[in-house]
Amino acid sequence: MRKVFLPRTLSECRSILDAEPDACVYAGGTDLIVQMRAGELNPPVLVCLERIAELQGVREHSDHLWLGAGTTHADLLNHSLVRRHLPVLVKALKMLGSPLIRNMGTLGGNICTASPAADTLPPLYVLDAELELQSKSAVRLLPLRQFITGPGQRQLAKGELLAGVRVKKPEGFNIHHFEKIGQRKALACAIASMAALLTVSSGGVIETARLAWGSVGPTVVISPSLEAALVGERISRTALEKVARMARQVVSPIDDIRASAAYRRQVAGNLLLRLAAL
């Protein structure tokens, strides 16, 4: 018989984790259940975070939003502050799973699963998100780009919980774009995805660019050199094709059951070309 704990406060949760050091922490469980059914995980103790109000909600500060790690995708998608300030994240949330998954799955779970195909990661990368990691004795901030080191691998110390995500309000960007390619139109795991934030002048010249690709490397792929190559160019098919060729060399996809590495490489560049139609 597996023990399951349902703490209502962080303090209660930490007491349980002190007493049960081998416990597996989860929130919505949408990834955990799949792994347990596949025999990949068999934790002796489960600690569910879904009742801890301290890990939920959206808070506005002068220059950033705090997104609770225990907040469901549906709640984020429907929140007025998220819709107003983070449209690139909203576009990804709309494509994430199904209504059932969005009602159960949480932002923190999507991050901590550390899948290269996670839909929220490319938007959070271009938003320069920082993670608030809490232990019993301290709180530390860590850029998301440093947190995930490989598929399923993350810089989370023993006893730490991901409490929230800090995202600066992206000022000055007039293009917020996210797109993913899958094997079907809904409930698709990304074969490749791309998030982009651009500042484009009234004359059509790219002044600022942030780009991030998902599912085409062991972690989300970013490249300052690609972003720099776009700056000063007109947002045209010709300019984007040049940078798309560069992008296909930067990504490092694999072959798997969903697609070949060659296909993913081609699509990674093609997603960049979509910007010409925006």
matplotlib code that plots the C-alpha trace (Angstrom):
import matplotlib.pyplot as plt

x = [0.0, 1.5, 1.1, -0.3, -0.2, -2.3, -0.8, -2.6, 0.4, 4.1, 5.0, 2.9, 4.5, 8.0, 7.3, 6.1, 9.2, 11.4, 9.7, 9.5, 12.8, 12.0, 8.6, 7.7, 6.2, 3.5, 0.7, -1.7, 0.0, -0.6, 3.0, 3.5, 0.6, 1.9, 5.4, 4.0, 1.8, 4.8, 6.8, 9.3, 8.6, 7.4, 7.6, 6.9, 5.3, 3.4, 3.0, 0.3, 0.7, -2.7, -4.2, -1.4, -2.8, 0.7, 1.8, -1.2, -2.3, -0.9, 0.5, 1.4, 4.4, 5.7, 7.8, 7.0, 4.3, 4.6, 3.0, 2.4, 3.9, 0.8, -1.5, -3.2, -2.8, -6.5, -6.3, -3.3, -5.0, -8.0, -6.2, -6.6, -3.0, -1.5, -3.6, -2.7, 1.1, 2.1, 0.3, 3.2, 2.6, -1.2, -0.7, 1.2, -1.3, -4.1, -2.3, -1.3, -3.0, -6.8, -9.2, -8.9, -5.1, -5.2, -7.6, -5.3, -1.7, 0.2, 2.9, 5.4, 4.8, 5.4, 8.7, 9.9, 9.2, 11.9, 10.7, 12.2, 8.7, 7.0, 4.8, 5.3, 9.1, 9.9, 7.7, 9.2, 12.7, 12.0, 10.4, 13.7, 11.7, 13.3, 12.3, 11.6, 13.0, 12.1, 13.8, 13.2, 15.8, 16.1, 14.6, 16.7, 16.1, 17.5, 17.0, 14.9, 17.7, 20.0, 17.4, 16.9, 20.1, 18.8, 15.7, 14.2, 17.2, 16.9, 18.9, 16.5, 18.3, 17.1, 14.2, 13.6, 10.2, 9.5, 7.2, 6.7, 7.9, 8.9, 8.4, 9.2, 6.5, 7.8, 7.8, 8.1, 7.6, 4.8, 5.0, 4.3, 4.4, 4.2, 3.6, 4.1, 4.0, 2.6, 1.2, -2.4, -4.2, -5.0, -3.6, -0.2, 3.2, 5.4, 7.6, 9.0, 7.9, 9.1, 8.4, 9.4, 9.2, 10.0, 10.1, 9.4, 9.5, 6.7, 9.0, 9.1, 12.7, 13.4, 14.9, 14.8, 14.5, 14.2, 13.8, 13.5, 12.8, 11.3, 11.7, 14.8, 17.5, 18.0, 16.8, 15.1, 17.4, 18.3, 20.9, 22.0, 23.8, 20.5, 18.7, 21.5, 21.3, 17.7, 18.3, 18.4, 16.7, 13.3, 10.8, 10.7, 10.8, 14.3, 15.8, 14.0, 15.2, 18.8, 18.4, 16.3, 19.3, 21.4, 18.7, 18.8, 22.5, 22.0, 19.4, 20.3, 17.2, 16.9, 15.1, 12.2, 8.7, 7.2, 9.6, 13.1, 15.9, 16.1, 12.4, 12.7, 15.7, 13.8, 10.7, 12.8, 13.8, 10.4, 8.8, 10.9, 9.5, 6.0, 7.0, 6.9, 3.1, 2.5]
y = [0.0, 3.4, 6.3, 9.5, 12.8, 15.9, 18.9, 22.2, 24.5, 24.6, 24.2, 21.0, 19.8, 20.4, 18.4, 15.5, 15.6, 15.6, 12.5, 10.9, 11.7, 9.2, 10.8, 11.9, 15.3, 16.1, 18.4, 17.5, 14.2, 14.2, 13.2, 11.1, 8.8, 8.0, 7.2, 5.0, 3.1, 2.6, 1.2, 4.0, 5.2, 3.4, 5.9, 4.5, 7.7, 10.5, 14.0, 16.0, 19.8, 20.6, 21.9, 24.3, 27.8, 29.4, 27.7, 28.9, 32.1, 35.0, 38.1, 41.4, 43.4, 46.6, 45.0, 41.3, 38.7, 35.8, 32.6, 30.0, 26.6, 24.9, 27.0, 24.9, 25.6, 26.4, 29.0, 30.6, 30.6, 32.3, 34.9, 38.5, 39.4, 36.5, 37.3, 41.0, 40.7, 37.2, 36.5, 34.2, 32.0, 32.1, 30.9, 27.9, 27.1, 27.0, 24.2, 22.2, 18.9, 18.9, 20.7, 17.8, 18.0, 21.8, 21.5, 19.1, 19.9, 22.7, 25.1, 23.7, 20.2, 21.1, 22.7, 20.1, 17.2, 18.9, 17.4, 19.0, 18.9, 20.8, 23.4, 26.1, 26.0, 27.9, 30.8, 30.9, 30.9, 33.9, 35.6, 35.1, 33.4, 33.0, 30.2, 30.7, 27.6, 27.1, 24.9, 24.7, 27.3, 29.5, 30.8, 31.1, 32.5, 30.6, 31.4, 28.7, 28.5, 27.1, 24.9, 22.3, 20.5, 17.6, 15.5, 15.0, 16.6, 19.7, 21.7, 21.0, 20.3, 17.7, 19.2, 22.1, 22.9, 25.0, 27.6, 30.0, 31.5, 35.2, 36.7, 40.2, 42.0, 42.0, 45.7, 46.9, 43.6, 43.9, 40.3, 37.4, 34.1, 30.4, 27.5, 23.7, 20.9, 17.5, 14.4, 15.7, 19.0, 18.4, 16.4, 16.3, 16.0, 18.5, 17.3, 20.8, 24.1, 27.7, 30.8, 34.3, 37.8, 40.5, 44.3, 45.3, 49.0, 50.7, 50.2, 46.5, 46.3, 43.9, 45.8, 43.1, 39.3, 36.5, 32.9, 29.5, 26.0, 23.0, 19.3, 19.8, 19.2, 17.8, 21.1, 24.1, 25.5, 29.2, 31.0, 34.6, 34.5, 33.7, 36.5, 38.9, 37.8, 39.0, 42.4, 45.1, 42.9, 43.5, 40.9, 39.3, 35.8, 36.4, 37.5, 34.7, 32.0, 33.0, 32.7, 29.5, 27.8, 28.8, 27.5, 24.1, 23.9, 25.1, 22.5, 19.0, 16.8, 13.0, 10.3, 8.9, 7.3, 10.7, 12.0, 11.7, 14.1, 15.3, 16.2, 18.0, 20.0, 21.0, 22.0, 24.1, 26.3, 26.3, 27.6, 30.7, 31.4, 31.7, 35.0, 36.5, 36.1, 37.8]
z = [0.0, -1.1, 1.3, -0.1, 1.7, 0.9, 2.8, 2.9, 3.7, 2.8, 6.4, 6.6, 3.3, 4.6, 7.8, 5.7, 3.4, 6.5, 7.7, 4.3, 2.4, -0.4, -1.2, -4.7, -5.0, -7.6, -8.3, -11.2, -11.8, -15.6, -16.3, -13.1, -13.8, -17.2, -15.9, -13.1, -15.5, -17.8, -14.9, -15.1, -11.5, -8.4, -5.5, -2.1, -0.9, -2.8, -1.6, -3.6, -3.7, -5.2, -2.0, -1.1, -1.8, -1.4, -4.6, -6.6, -8.4, -10.3, -8.6, -10.2, -9.3, -10.8, -13.5, -13.4, -12.8, -10.3, -11.5, -8.9, -9.7, -8.5, -10.8, -13.5, -17.2, -17.4, -14.6, -16.3, -19.6, -18.2, -16.0, -17.2, -16.2, -18.1, -21.2, -21.0, -20.4, -21.7, -25.0, -26.2, -23.1, -23.7, -27.3, -26.0, -23.2, -25.8, -27.6, -24.5, -24.2, -23.9, -21.6, -19.1, -19.1, -18.8, -15.8, -14.0, -15.1, -13.6, -14.7, -12.2, -13.3, -17.0, -16.0, -13.6, -15.9, -18.0, -21.3, -24.4, -25.9, -23.0, -24.5, -21.9, -22.0, -25.3, -24.3, -20.8, -22.3, -24.5, -21.5, -19.5, -16.7, -13.3, -10.9, -7.2, -5.5, -1.8, 0.8, 4.5, 5.2, 2.1, -1.1, -4.2, -7.7, -10.7, -14.4, -16.1, -18.8, -16.0, -14.3, -17.0, -18.0, -20.1, -20.6, -17.2, -15.5, -13.4, -10.8, -7.9, -4.6, -2.1, -0.2, -2.6, -4.2, -7.2, -5.6, -8.5, -11.8, -12.1, -15.5, -16.4, -18.3, -21.9, -22.9, -26.5, -28.3, -31.0, -32.2, -29.7, -31.6, -30.7, -33.0, -32.7, -35.2, -34.1, -35.7, -35.3, -34.6, -31.0, -28.1, -29.9, -28.4, -30.2, -33.0, -33.1, -31.6, -31.6, -29.5, -30.7, -29.4, -31.9, -32.0, -35.6, -36.6, -38.5, -41.6, -41.1, -39.7, -36.9, -33.9, -31.2, -31.5, -29.0, -30.2, -28.6, -30.1, -28.4, -29.1, -31.3, -28.7, -25.2, -23.8, -25.3, -28.1, -28.0, -30.0, -29.5, -32.9, -34.7, -32.8, -33.8, -37.4, -37.6, -36.1, -38.7, -41.3, -42.8, -41.8, -45.2, -46.6, -48.0, -44.6, -42.7, -45.2, -44.5, -40.8, -41.1, -42.8, -39.8, -37.4, -39.0, -38.2, -34.6, -33.5, -32.5, -32.9, -32.5, -34.3, -32.3, -32.9, -33.8, -36.4, -37.8, -36.9, -40.5, -40.5, -37.2, -38.5, -41.6, -39.6, -37.1, -39.9, -41.5, -38.2, -38.5, -42.0, -40.5, -39.1, -42.6, -42.6, -39.3]

ax = plt.figure().add_subplot(projection="3d")
ax.plot(x, y, z, "-o")
ax.set_aspect("equal")
plt.show()
